[in-house]
């Protein structure tokens, strides 16, 4: 379930060039706050995946819902849970 969710989310990522020392900007529009930059497109993608993983862990730890992306979903417990990093 987790791998499928991350793949579905990364498939929704959008990228653009910005005026910045790290000119590649990527975000997952469906997931507010999940964005990253990088010096190359590949570095941006890697940073974006890391940001997505951190975002998922944060939401699991705090018991916040995680929106479905297509058929991919992660069910969050009503109580915050401990997540191993």
PDB file of N, CA, C and O in Angstrom, chain B, residues numbered from 101:
ATOM      1  N   UNK B 101       0.811  -1.185   0.000  1.00  0.00           N
ATOM      2  CA  UNK B 101       0.000   0.000   0.000  1.00  0.00           C
ATOM      3  C   UNK B 101       0.860   1.256   0.000  1.00  0.00           C
ATOM      4  O   UNK B 101       0.555   2.201  -0.727  1.00  0.00           O
ATOM      5  N   UNK B 102       1.924   1.293   0.794  1.00  0.00           N
ATOM      6  CA  UNK B 102       2.761   2.482   0.884  1.00  0.00           C
ATOM      7  C   UNK B 102       3.519   2.732  -0.421  1.00  0.00           C
ATOM      8  O   UNK B 102       3.574   3.863  -0.902  1.00  0.00           O
ATOM      9  N   UNK B 103       4.091   1.697  -0.982  1.00  0.00           N
ATOM     10  CA  UNK B 103       4.839   1.839  -2.237  1.00  0.00           C
ATOM     11  C   UNK B 103       3.908   2.299  -3.358  1.00  0.00           C
ATOM     12  O   UNK B 103       4.267   3.165  -4.156  1.00  0.00           O
ATOM     13  N   UNK B 104       2.715   1.717  -3.412  1.00  0.00           N
ATOM     14  CA  UNK B 104       1.752   2.103  -4.444  1.00  0.00           C
ATOM     15  C   UNK B 104       1.345   3.568  -4.285  1.00  0.00           C
ATOM     16  O   UNK B 104       1.196   4.285  -5.274  1.00  0.00           O
ATOM     17  N   UNK B 105       1.164   4.011  -3.036  1.00  0.00           N
ATOM     18  CA  UNK B 105       0.774   5.398  -2.783  1.00  0.00           C
ATOM     19  C   UNK B 105       1.888   6.350  -3.232  1.00  0.00           C
ATOM     20  O   UNK B 105       1.623   7.341  -3.913  1.00  0.00           O
ATOM     21  N   UNK B 106       3.124   6.050  -2.852  1.00  0.00           N
ATOM     22  CA  UNK B 106       4.245   6.912  -3.228  1.00  0.00           C
ATOM     23  C   UNK B 106       4.389   6.966  -4.747  1.00  0.00           C
ATOM     24  O   UNK B 106       4.619   8.040  -5.304  1.00  0.00           O
ATOM     25  N   UNK B 107       4.259   5.837  -5.418  1.00  0.00           N
ATOM     26  CA  UNK B 107       4.346   5.819  -6.883  1.00  0.00           C
ATOM     27  C   UNK B 107       3.233   6.655  -7.502  1.00  0.00           C
ATOM     28  O   UNK B 107       3.485   7.438  -8.419  1.00  0.00           O
ATOM     29  N   UNK B 108       2.006   6.499  -7.011  1.00  0.00           N
ATOM     30  CA  UNK B 108       0.877   7.272  -7.546  1.00  0.00           C
ATOM     31  C   UNK B 108       1.092   8.765  -7.326  1.00  0.00           C
ATOM     32  O   UNK B 108       0.808   9.572  -8.210  1.00  0.00           O
ATOM     33  N   UNK B 109       1.592   9.133  -6.152  1.00  0.00           N
ATOM     34  CA  UNK B 109       1.833  10.545  -5.852  1.00  0.00           C
ATOM     35  C   UNK B 109       2.935  11.108  -6.748  1.00  0.00           C
ATOM     36  O   UNK B 109       2.796  12.205  -7.288  1.00  0.00           O
ATOM     37  N   UNK B 110       4.020  10.368  -6.907  1.00  0.00           N
ATOM     38  CA  UNK B 110       5.121  10.846  -7.745  1.00  0.00           C
ATOM     39  C   UNK B 110       4.701  10.943  -9.210  1.00  0.00           C
ATOM     40  O   UNK B 110       5.225  11.781  -9.944  1.00  0.00           O
ATOM     41  N   UNK B 111       3.775  10.109  -9.642  1.00  0.00           N
ATOM     42  CA  UNK B 111       3.250  10.203 -11.010  1.00  0.00           C
ATOM     43  C   UNK B 111       2.474  11.501 -11.222  1.00  0.00           C
ATOM     44  O   UNK B 111       2.337  11.955 -12.358  1.00  0.00           O
ATOM     45  N   UNK B 112       1.963  12.107 -10.146  1.00  0.00           N
ATOM     46  CA  UNK B 112       1.214  13.364 -10.228  1.00  0.00           C
ATOM     47  C   UNK B 112       2.118  14.593 -10.125  1.00  0.00           C
ATOM     48  O   UNK B 112       1.653  15.720 -10.296  1.00  0.00           O
ATOM     49  N   UNK B 113       3.398  14.382  -9.848  1.00  0.00           N
ATOM     50  CA  UNK B 113       4.325  15.502  -9.656  1.00  0.00           C
ATOM     51  C   UNK B 113       4.438  16.352 -10.913  1.00  0.00           C
ATOM     52  O   UNK B 113       4.394  15.852 -12.038  1.00  0.00           O
ATOM     53  N   UNK B 114       4.585  17.647 -10.686  1.00  0.00           N
ATOM     54  CA  UNK B 114       4.831  18.586 -11.779  1.00  0.00           C
ATOM     55  C   UNK B 114       6.161  19.280 -11.498  1.00  0.00           C
ATOM     56  O   UNK B 114       6.553  19.456 -10.344  1.00  0.00           O
ATOM     57  N   UNK B 115       6.840  19.668 -12.561  1.00  0.00           N
ATOM     58  CA  UNK B 115       8.161  20.282 -12.432  1.00  0.00           C
ATOM     59  C   UNK B 115       8.225  21.537 -13.286  1.00  0.00           C
ATOM     60  O   UNK B 115       7.574  21.636 -14.326  1.00  0.00           O
ATOM     61  N   UNK B 116       9.024  22.495 -12.824  1.00  0.00           N
ATOM     62  CA  UNK B 116       9.256  23.702 -13.605  1.00  0.00           C
ATOM     63  C   UNK B 116      10.636  24.256 -13.270  1.00  0.00           C
ATOM     64  O   UNK B 116      11.243  23.888 -12.265  1.00  0.00           O
ATOM     65  N   UNK B 117      11.111  25.137 -14.119  1.00  0.00           N
ATOM     66  CA  UNK B 117      12.390  25.810 -13.901  1.00  0.00           C
ATOM     67  C   UNK B 117      12.090  27.150 -13.241  1.00  0.00           C
ATOM     68  O   UNK B 117      11.225  27.898 -13.696  1.00  0.00           O
ATOM     69  N   UNK B 118      12.820  27.446 -12.153  1.00  0.00           N
ATOM     70  CA  UNK B 118      12.646  28.717 -11.455  1.00  0.00           C
ATOM     71  C   UNK B 118      13.989  29.445 -11.405  1.00  0.00           C
ATOM     72  O   UNK B 118      15.038  28.846 -11.646  1.00  0.00           O
ATOM     73  N   UNK B 119      13.948  30.734 -11.091  1.00  0.00           N
ATOM     74  CA  UNK B 119      15.164  31.534 -10.962  1.00  0.00           C
ATOM     75  C   UNK B 119      15.693  31.356  -9.542  1.00  0.00           C
ATOM     76  O   UNK B 119      15.301  32.082  -8.629  1.00  0.00           O
ATOM     77  N   UNK B 120      16.587  30.385  -9.365  1.00  0.00           N
ATOM     78  CA  UNK B 120      17.064  30.017  -8.036  1.00  0.00           C
ATOM     79  C   UNK B 120      18.376  29.249  -8.211  1.00  0.00           C
ATOM     80  O   UNK B 120      18.597  28.660  -9.269  1.00  0.00           O
ATOM     81  N   UNK B 121      19.250  29.242  -7.201  1.00  0.00           N
ATOM     82  CA  UNK B 121      20.459  28.416  -7.298  1.00  0.00           C
ATOM     83  C   UNK B 121      20.149  26.925  -7.525  1.00  0.00           C
ATOM     84  O   UNK B 121      20.953  26.201  -8.110  1.00  0.00           O
ATOM     85  N   UNK B 122      18.996  26.487  -7.064  1.00  0.00           N
ATOM     86  CA  UNK B 122      18.498  25.137  -7.366  1.00  0.00           C
ATOM     87  C   UNK B 122      17.289  25.328  -8.279  1.00  0.00           C
ATOM     88  O   UNK B 122      16.157  25.402  -7.801  1.00  0.00           O
ATOM     89  N   UNK B 123      17.523  25.408  -9.590  1.00  0.00           N
ATOM     90  CA  UNK B 123      16.488  25.877 -10.516  1.00  0.00           C
ATOM     91  C   UNK B 123      15.348  24.912 -10.836  1.00  0.00           C
ATOM     92  O   UNK B 123      14.361  25.315 -11.453  1.00  0.00           O
ATOM     93  N   UNK B 124      15.462  23.669 -10.435  1.00  0.00           N
ATOM     94  CA  UNK B 124      14.377  22.727 -10.709  1.00  0.00           C
ATOM     95  C   UNK B 124      13.445  22.682  -9.500  1.00  0.00           C
ATOM     96  O   UNK B 124      13.878  22.409  -8.381  1.00  0.00           O
ATOM     97  N   UNK B 125      12.169  22.950  -9.737  1.00  0.00           N
ATOM     98  CA  UNK B 125      11.151  22.966  -8.683  1.00  0.00           C
ATOM     99  C   UNK B 125      10.115  21.898  -9.012  1.00  0.00           C
ATOM    100  O   UNK B 125       9.634  21.812 -10.142  1.00  0.00           O
ATOM    101  N   UNK B 126       9.781  21.092  -8.020  1.00  0.00           N
ATOM    102  CA  UNK B 126       8.758  20.071  -8.210  1.00  0.00           C
ATOM    103  C   UNK B 126       7.773  20.082  -7.062  1.00  0.00           C
ATOM    104  O   UNK B 126       8.125  20.398  -5.926  1.00  0.00           O
ATOM    105  N   UNK B 127       6.538  19.734  -7.370  1.00  0.00           N
ATOM    106  CA  UNK B 127       5.514  19.650  -6.332  1.00  0.00           C
ATOM    107  C   UNK B 127       4.498  18.589  -6.712  1.00  0.00           C
ATOM    108  O   UNK B 127       4.401  18.173  -7.866  1.00  0.00           O
ATOM    109  N   UNK B 128       3.745  18.165  -5.712  1.00  0.00           N
ATOM    110  CA  UNK B 128       2.629  17.256  -5.932  1.00  0.00           C
ATOM    111  C   UNK B 128       1.385  18.069  -5.582  1.00  0.00           C
ATOM    112  O   UNK B 128       1.034  18.184  -4.408  1.00  0.00           O
ATOM    113  N   UNK B 129       0.712  18.636  -6.592  1.00  0.00           N
ATOM    114  CA  UNK B 129      -0.383  19.574  -6.337  1.00  0.00           C
ATOM    115  C   UNK B 129      -1.484  19.030  -5.424  1.00  0.00           C
ATOM    116  O   UNK B 129      -2.091  19.791  -4.671  1.00  0.00           O
ATOM    117  N   UNK B 130      -1.744  17.731  -5.483  1.00  0.00           N
ATOM    118  CA  UNK B 130      -2.804  17.143  -4.658  1.00  0.00           C
ATOM    119  C   UNK B 130      -2.435  17.092  -3.177  1.00  0.00           C
ATOM    120  O   UNK B 130      -3.307  16.898  -2.329  1.00  0.00           O
ATOM    121  N   UNK B 131      -1.167  17.261  -2.861  1.00  0.00           N
ATOM    122  CA  UNK B 131      -0.700  17.137  -1.479  1.00  0.00           C
ATOM    123  C   UNK B 131      -0.077  18.457  -1.033  1.00  0.00           C
ATOM    124  O   UNK B 131       1.098  18.718  -1.291  1.00  0.00           O
ATOM    125  N   UNK B 132      -0.865  19.273  -0.373  1.00  0.00           N
ATOM    126  CA  UNK B 132      -0.440  20.610   0.042  1.00  0.00           C
ATOM    127  C   UNK B 132       0.844  20.538   0.874  1.00  0.00           C
ATOM    128  O   UNK B 132       0.932  19.796   1.852  1.00  0.00           O
ATOM    129  N   UNK B 133       1.826  21.322   0.461  1.00  0.00           N
ATOM    130  CA  UNK B 133       3.076  21.406   1.201  1.00  0.00           C
ATOM    131  C   UNK B 133       4.151  20.437   0.764  1.00  0.00           C
ATOM    132  O   UNK B 133       5.254  20.460   1.310  1.00  0.00           O
ATOM    133  N   UNK B 134       3.858  19.577  -0.214  1.00  0.00           N
ATOM    134  CA  UNK B 134       4.866  18.619  -0.685  1.00  0.00           C
ATOM    135  C   UNK B 134       5.529  19.201  -1.932  1.00  0.00           C
ATOM    136  O   UNK B 134       4.976  19.158  -3.031  1.00  0.00           O
ATOM    137  N   UNK B 135       6.732  19.747  -1.731  1.00  0.00           N
ATOM    138  CA  UNK B 135       7.473  20.357  -2.826  1.00  0.00           C
ATOM    139  C   UNK B 135       8.966  20.225  -2.545  1.00  0.00           C
ATOM    140  O   UNK B 135       9.369  19.924  -1.421  1.00  0.00           O
ATOM    141  N   UNK B 136       9.779  20.450  -3.566  1.00  0.00           N
ATOM    142  CA  UNK B 136      11.232  20.372  -3.416  1.00  0.00           C
ATOM    143  C   UNK B 136      11.903  21.107  -4.568  1.00  0.00           C
ATOM    144  O   UNK B 136      11.278  21.415  -5.583  1.00  0.00           O
ATOM    145  N   UNK B 137      13.194  21.379  -4.384  1.00  0.00           N
ATOM    146  CA  UNK B 137      14.006  21.958  -5.449  1.00  0.00           C
ATOM    147  C   UNK B 137      15.275  21.123  -5.602  1.00  0.00           C
ATOM    148  O   UNK B 137      15.595  20.292  -4.752  1.00  0.00           O
ATOM    149  N   UNK B 138      15.982  21.357  -6.692  1.00  0.00           N
ATOM    150  CA  UNK B 138      17.244  20.655  -6.913  1.00  0.00           C
ATOM    151  C   UNK B 138      18.047  21.311  -8.014  1.00  0.00           C
ATOM    152  O   UNK B 138      17.516  22.060  -8.833  1.00  0.00           O
ATOM    153  N   UNK B 139      19.342  21.015  -8.019  1.00  0.00           N
ATOM    154  CA  UNK B 139      20.215  21.560  -9.064  1.00  0.00           C
ATOM    155  C   UNK B 139      19.993  20.869 -10.398  1.00  0.00           C
ATOM    156  O   UNK B 139      20.272  21.438 -11.453  1.00  0.00           O
ATOM    157  N   UNK B 140      19.489  19.634 -10.351  1.00  0.00           N
ATOM    158  CA  UNK B 140      19.147  18.890 -11.564  1.00  0.00           C
ATOM    159  C   UNK B 140      17.732  18.339 -11.386  1.00  0.00           C
ATOM    160  O   UNK B 140      17.200  18.310 -10.276  1.00  0.00           O
ATOM    161  N   UNK B 141      17.140  17.906 -12.485  1.00  0.00           N
ATOM    162  CA  UNK B 141      15.807  17.320 -12.395  1.00  0.00           C
ATOM    163  C   UNK B 141      15.840  16.072 -11.516  1.00  0.00           C
ATOM    164  O   UNK B 141      14.939  15.854 -10.706  1.00  0.00           O
ATOM    165  N   UNK B 142      16.874  15.259 -11.676  1.00  0.00           N
ATOM    166  CA  UNK B 142      16.985  14.037 -10.869  1.00  0.00           C
ATOM    167  C   UNK B 142      17.122  14.364  -9.380  1.00  0.00           C
ATOM    168  O   UNK B 142      16.506  13.703  -8.544  1.00  0.00           O
ATOM    169  N   UNK B 143      17.922  15.375  -9.044  1.00  0.00           N
ATOM    170  CA  UNK B 143      18.071  15.786  -7.644  1.00  0.00           C
ATOM    171  C   UNK B 143      16.745  16.304  -7.099  1.00  0.00           C
ATOM    172  O   UNK B 143      16.399  16.048  -5.946  1.00  0.00           O
ATOM    173  N   UNK B 144      16.007  17.032  -7.929  1.00  0.00           N
ATOM    174  CA  UNK B 144      14.693  17.534  -7.524  1.00  0.00           C
ATOM    175  C   UNK B 144      13.741  16.372  -7.265  1.00  0.00           C
ATOM    176  O   UNK B 144      13.024  16.375  -6.264  1.00  0.00           O
ATOM    177  N   UNK B 145      13.724  15.390  -8.143  1.00  0.00           N
ATOM    178  CA  UNK B 145      12.859  14.215  -7.949  1.00  0.00           C
ATOM    179  C   UNK B 145      13.210  13.482  -6.659  1.00  0.00           C
ATOM    180  O   UNK B 145      12.322  13.089  -5.904  1.00  0.00           O
ATOM    181  N   UNK B 146      14.503  13.300  -6.409  1.00  0.00           N
ATOM    182  CA  UNK B 146      14.931  12.627  -5.176  1.00  0.00           C
ATOM    183  C   UNK B 146      14.483  13.405  -3.942  1.00  0.00           C
ATOM    184  O   UNK B 146      13.986  12.821  -2.979  1.00  0.00           O
ATOM    185  N   UNK B 147      14.662  14.731  -3.977  1.00  0.00           N
ATOM    186  CA  UNK B 147      14.246  15.572  -2.851  1.00  0.00           C
ATOM    187  C   UNK B 147      12.734  15.556  -2.681  1.00  0.00           C
ATOM    188  O   UNK B 147      12.230  15.571  -1.559  1.00  0.00           O
ATOM    189  N   UNK B 148      12.013  15.525  -3.796  1.00  0.00           N
ATOM    190  CA  UNK B 148      10.555  15.493  -3.728  1.00  0.00           C
ATOM    191  C   UNK B 148      10.074  14.184  -3.109  1.00  0.00           C
ATOM    192  O   UNK B 148       9.142  14.188  -2.304  1.00  0.00           O
ATOM    193  N   UNK B 149      10.691  13.076  -3.470  1.00  0.00           N
ATOM    194  CA  UNK B 149      10.303  11.798  -2.877  1.00  0.00           C
ATOM    195  C   UNK B 149      10.599  11.794  -1.376  1.00  0.00           C
ATOM    196  O   UNK B 149       9.807  11.271  -0.591  1.00  0.00           O
ATOM    197  N   UNK B 150      11.713  12.362  -0.980  1.00  0.00           N
ATOM    198  CA  UNK B 150      12.054  12.459   0.439  1.00  0.00           C
ATOM    199  C   UNK B 150      11.039  13.334   1.179  1.00  0.00           C
ATOM    200  O   UNK B 150      10.611  12.999   2.283  1.00  0.00           O
ATOM    201  N   UNK B 151      10.659  14.456   0.564  1.00  0.00           N
ATOM    202  CA  UNK B 151       9.653  15.335   1.169  1.00  0.00           C
ATOM    203  C   UNK B 151       8.319  14.605   1.305  1.00  0.00           C
ATOM    204  O   UNK B 151       7.637  14.747   2.319  1.00  0.00           O
ATOM    205  N   UNK B 152       7.947  13.830   0.297  1.00  0.00           N
ATOM    206  CA  UNK B 152       6.709  13.052   0.342  1.00  0.00           C
ATOM    207  C   UNK B 152       6.755  12.035   1.481  1.00  0.00           C
ATOM    208  O   UNK B 152       5.792  11.902   2.235  1.00  0.00           O
ATOM    209  N   UNK B 153       7.869  11.322   1.604  1.00  0.00           N
ATOM    210  CA  UNK B 153       8.005  10.340   2.680  1.00  0.00           C
ATOM    211  C   UNK B 153       7.893  11.012   4.049  1.00  0.00           C
ATOM    212  O   UNK B 153       7.210  10.501   4.936  1.00  0.00           O
ATOM    213  N   UNK B 154       8.565  12.163   4.226  1.00  0.00           N
ATOM    214  CA  UNK B 154       8.478  12.899   5.492  1.00  0.00           C
ATOM    215  C   UNK B 154       7.047  13.351   5.763  1.00  0.00           C
ATOM    216  O   UNK B 154       6.578  13.283   6.899  1.00  0.00           O
ATOM    217  N   UNK B 155       6.355  13.812   4.727  1.00  0.00           N
ATOM    218  CA  UNK B 155       4.973  14.281   4.853  1.00  0.00           C
ATOM    219  C   UNK B 155       4.068  13.135   5.308  1.00  0.00           C
ATOM    220  O   UNK B 155       3.221  13.321   6.181  1.00  0.00           O
ATOM    221  N   UNK B 156       4.247  11.949   4.714  1.00  0.00           N
ATOM    222  CA  UNK B 156       3.447  10.781   5.098  1.00  0.00           C
ATOM    223  C   UNK B 156       3.716  10.415   6.554  1.00  0.00           C
ATOM    224  O   UNK B 156       2.776  10.189   7.316  1.00  0.00           O
ATOM    225  N   UNK B 157       4.989  10.353   6.950  1.00  0.00           N
ATOM    226  CA  UNK B 157       5.339  10.006   8.334  1.00  0.00           C
ATOM    227  C   UNK B 157       4.729  11.010   9.304  1.00  0.00           C
ATOM    228  O   UNK B 157       4.167  10.615  10.326  1.00  0.00           O
ATOM    229  N   UNK B 158       4.831  12.299   8.999  1.00  0.00           N
ATOM    230  CA  UNK B 158       4.253  13.331   9.865  1.00  0.00           C
ATOM    231  C   UNK B 158       2.753  13.125  10.036  1.00  0.00           C
ATOM    232  O   UNK B 158       2.236  13.188  11.152  1.00  0.00           O
ATOM    233  N   UNK B 159       2.061  12.881   8.939  1.00  0.00           N
ATOM    234  CA  UNK B 159       0.606  12.715   9.013  1.00  0.00           C
ATOM    235  C   UNK B 159       0.240  11.448   9.781  1.00  0.00           C
ATOM    236  O   UNK B 159      -0.745  11.443  10.520  1.00  0.00           O
ATOM    237  N   UNK B 160       1.009  10.383   9.622  1.00  0.00           N
ATOM    238  CA  UNK B 160       0.750   9.163  10.395  1.00  0.00           C
ATOM    239  C   UNK B 160       0.986   9.403  11.883  1.00  0.00           C
ATOM    240  O   UNK B 160       0.186   8.980  12.718  1.00  0.00           O
ATOM    241  N   UNK B 161       2.074  10.078  12.211  1.00  0.00           N
ATOM    242  CA  UNK B 161       2.399  10.342  13.621  1.00  0.00           C
ATOM    243  C   UNK B 161       1.346  11.197  14.305  1.00  0.00           C
ATOM    244  O   UNK B 161       1.078  11.020  15.494  1.00  0.00           O
ATOM    245  N   UNK B 162       0.750  12.116  13.569  1.00  0.00           N
ATOM    246  CA  UNK B 162      -0.201  13.049  14.174  1.00  0.00           C
ATOM    247  C   UNK B 162      -1.658  12.653  13.963  1.00  0.00           C
ATOM    248  O   UNK B 162      -2.563  13.376  14.379  1.00  0.00           O
ATOM    249  N   UNK B 163      -1.891  11.509  13.319  1.00  0.00           N
ATOM    250  CA  UNK B 163      -3.257  11.035  13.118  1.00  0.00           C
ATOM    251  C   UNK B 163      -4.047  11.830  12.095  1.00  0.00           C
ATOM    252  O   UNK B 163      -5.278  11.789  12.094  1.00  0.00           O
ATOM    253  N   UNK B 164      -3.355  12.553  11.225  1.00  0.00           N
ATOM    254  CA  UNK B 164      -4.039  13.349  10.190  1.00  0.00           C
ATOM    255  C   UNK B 164      -4.323  12.487   8.968  1.00  0.00           C
ATOM    256  O   UNK B 164      -3.565  11.574   8.639  1.00  0.00           O
ATOM    257  N   UNK B 165      -5.416  12.794   8.314  1.00  0.00           N
ATOM    258  CA  UNK B 165      -5.798  12.005   7.140  1.00  0.00           C
ATOM    259  C   UNK B 165      -4.806  12.220   5.998  1.00  0.00           C
ATOM    260  O   UNK B 165      -4.142  13.252   5.910  1.00  0.00           O
ATOM    261  N   UNK B 166      -4.728  11.230   5.140  1.00  0.00           N
ATOM    262  CA  UNK B 166      -3.891  11.280   3.949  1.00  0.00           C
ATOM    263  C   UNK B 166      -4.830  11.091   2.763  1.00  0.00           C
ATOM    264  O   UNK B 166      -5.455  10.038   2.628  1.00  0.00           O
ATOM    265  N   UNK B 167      -4.934  12.111   1.897  1.00  0.00           N
ATOM    266  CA  UNK B 167      -5.875  12.000   0.780  1.00  0.00           C
ATOM    267  C   UNK B 167      -5.501  10.879  -0.189  1.00  0.00           C
ATOM    268  O   UNK B 167      -4.324  10.623  -0.442  1.00  0.00           O
ATOM    269  N   UNK B 168      -6.510  10.228  -0.715  1.00  0.00           N
ATOM    270  CA  UNK B 168      -6.289   9.196  -1.732  1.00  0.00           C
ATOM    271  C   UNK B 168      -5.776   9.847  -3.005  1.00  0.00           C
ATOM    272  O   UNK B 168      -6.094  10.997  -3.306  1.00  0.00           O
ATOM    273  N   UNK B 169      -4.983   9.096  -3.739  1.00  0.00           N
ATOM    274  CA  UNK B 169      -4.536   9.528  -5.063  1.00  0.00           C
ATOM    275  C   UNK B 169      -4.942   8.412  -6.006  1.00  0.00           C
ATOM    276  O   UNK B 169      -4.324   7.348  -6.030  1.00  0.00           O
ATOM    277  N   UNK B 170      -5.987   8.666  -6.784  1.00  0.00           N
ATOM    278  CA  UNK B 170      -6.545   7.611  -7.620  1.00  0.00           C
ATOM    279  C   UNK B 170      -7.023   6.483  -6.730  1.00  0.00           C
ATOM    280  O   UNK B 170      -7.759   6.717  -5.772  1.00  0.00           O
ATOM    281  N   UNK B 171      -6.616   5.270  -7.033  1.00  0.00           N
ATOM    282  CA  UNK B 171      -7.014   4.108  -6.230  1.00  0.00           C
ATOM    283  C   UNK B 171      -6.080   3.879  -5.047  1.00  0.00           C
ATOM    284  O   UNK B 171      -6.347   3.013  -4.214  1.00  0.00           O
ATOM    285  N   UNK B 172      -4.991   4.640  -4.959  1.00  0.00           N
ATOM    286  CA  UNK B 172      -4.015   4.458  -3.878  1.00  0.00           C
ATOM    287  C   UNK B 172      -4.433   5.236  -2.637  1.00  0.00           C
ATOM    288  O   UNK B 172      -4.752   6.423  -2.709  1.00  0.00           O
ATOM    289  N   UNK B 173      -4.426   4.550  -1.504  1.00  0.00           N
ATOM    290  CA  UNK B 173      -4.786   5.229  -0.261  1.00  0.00           C
ATOM    291  C   UNK B 173      -4.019   4.630   0.908  1.00  0.00           C
ATOM    292  O   UNK B 173      -3.549   3.493   0.860  1.00  0.00           O
ATOM    293  N   UNK B 174      -3.910   5.432   1.954  1.00  0.00           N
ATOM    294  CA  UNK B 174      -3.321   5.002   3.218  1.00  0.00           C
ATOM    295  C   UNK B 174      -4.343   5.338   4.290  1.00  0.00           C
ATOM    296  O   UNK B 174      -4.724   6.497   4.453  1.00  0.00           O
ATOM    297  N   UNK B 175      -4.781   4.328   5.017  1.00  0.00           N
ATOM    298  CA  UNK B 175      -5.757   4.536   6.081  1.00  0.00           C
ATOM    299  C   UNK B 175      -5.006   4.947   7.340  1.00  0.00           C
ATOM    300  O   UNK B 175      -4.061   4.276   7.757  1.00  0.00           O
ATOM    301  N   UNK B 176      -5.432   6.052   7.941  1.00  0.00           N
ATOM    302  CA  UNK B 176      -4.776   6.576   9.134  1.00  0.00           C
ATOM    303  C   UNK B 176      -5.607   6.231  10.355  1.00  0.00           C
ATOM    304  O   UNK B 176      -6.824   6.413  10.367  1.00  0.00           O
ATOM    305  N   UNK B 177      -4.934   5.730  11.382  1.00  0.00           N
ATOM    306  CA  UNK B 177      -5.579   5.418  12.651  1.00  0.00           C
ATOM    307  C   UNK B 177      -6.108   6.698  13.283  1.00  0.00           C
ATOM    308  O   UNK B 177      -5.529   7.770  13.106  1.00  0.00           O
ATOM    309  N   UNK B 178      -7.208   6.583  14.018  1.00  0.00           N
ATOM    310  CA  UNK B 178      -7.762   7.742  14.717  1.00  0.00           C
ATOM    311  C   UNK B 178      -6.800   8.232  15.794  1.00  0.00           C
ATOM    312  O   UNK B 178      -6.813   9.410  16.151  1.00  0.00           O
ATOM    313  N   UNK B 179      -5.977   7.343  16.306  1.00  0.00           N
ATOM    314  CA  UNK B 179      -4.984   7.691  17.318  1.00  0.00           C
ATOM    315  C   UNK B 179      -3.617   7.821  16.651  1.00  0.00           C
ATOM    316  O   UNK B 179      -3.284   7.027  15.771  1.00  0.00           O
ATOM    317  N   UNK B 180      -2.812   8.822  17.062  1.00  0.00           N
ATOM    318  CA  UNK B 180      -1.455   8.910  16.519  1.00  0.00           C
ATOM    319  C   UNK B 180      -0.685   7.616  16.779  1.00  0.00           C
ATOM    320  O   UNK B 180      -0.876   6.968  17.808  1.00  0.00           O
ATOM    321  N   UNK B 181       0.174   7.249  15.850  1.00  0.00           N
ATOM    322  CA  UNK B 181       0.943   6.011  15.983  1.00  0.00           C
ATOM    323  C   UNK B 181       2.436   6.304  15.927  1.00  0.00           C
ATOM    324  O   UNK B 181       2.862   7.319  15.375  1.00  0.00           O
ATOM    325  N   UNK B 182       3.209   5.421  16.493  1.00  0.00           N
ATOM    326  CA  UNK B 182       4.656   5.528  16.432  1.00  0.00           C
ATOM    327  C   UNK B 182       5.119   4.970  15.093  1.00  0.00           C
ATOM    328  O   UNK B 182       4.701   3.887  14.685  1.00  0.00           O
ATOM    329  N   UNK B 183       5.981   5.712  14.417  1.00  0.00           N
ATOM    330  CA  UNK B 183       6.491   5.286  13.118  1.00  0.00           C
ATOM    331  C   UNK B 183       8.005   5.173  13.220  1.00  0.00           C
ATOM    332  O   UNK B 183       8.673   6.104  13.669  1.00  0.00           O
ATOM    333  N   UNK B 184       8.537   4.050  12.810  1.00  0.00           N
ATOM    334  CA  UNK B 184       9.982   3.836  12.831  1.00  0.00           C
ATOM    335  C   UNK B 184      10.595   4.496  11.610  1.00  0.00           C
ATOM    336  O   UNK B 184      10.096   4.337  10.496  1.00  0.00           O
ATOM    337  N   UNK B 185      11.668   5.229  11.814  1.00  0.00           N
ATOM    338  CA  UNK B 185      12.343   5.892  10.692  1.00  0.00           C
ATOM    339  C   UNK B 185      13.489   5.069  10.205  1.00  0.00           C
ATOM    340  O   UNK B 185      14.178   5.465   9.265  1.00  0.00           O
TER     341      UNK B 185
END
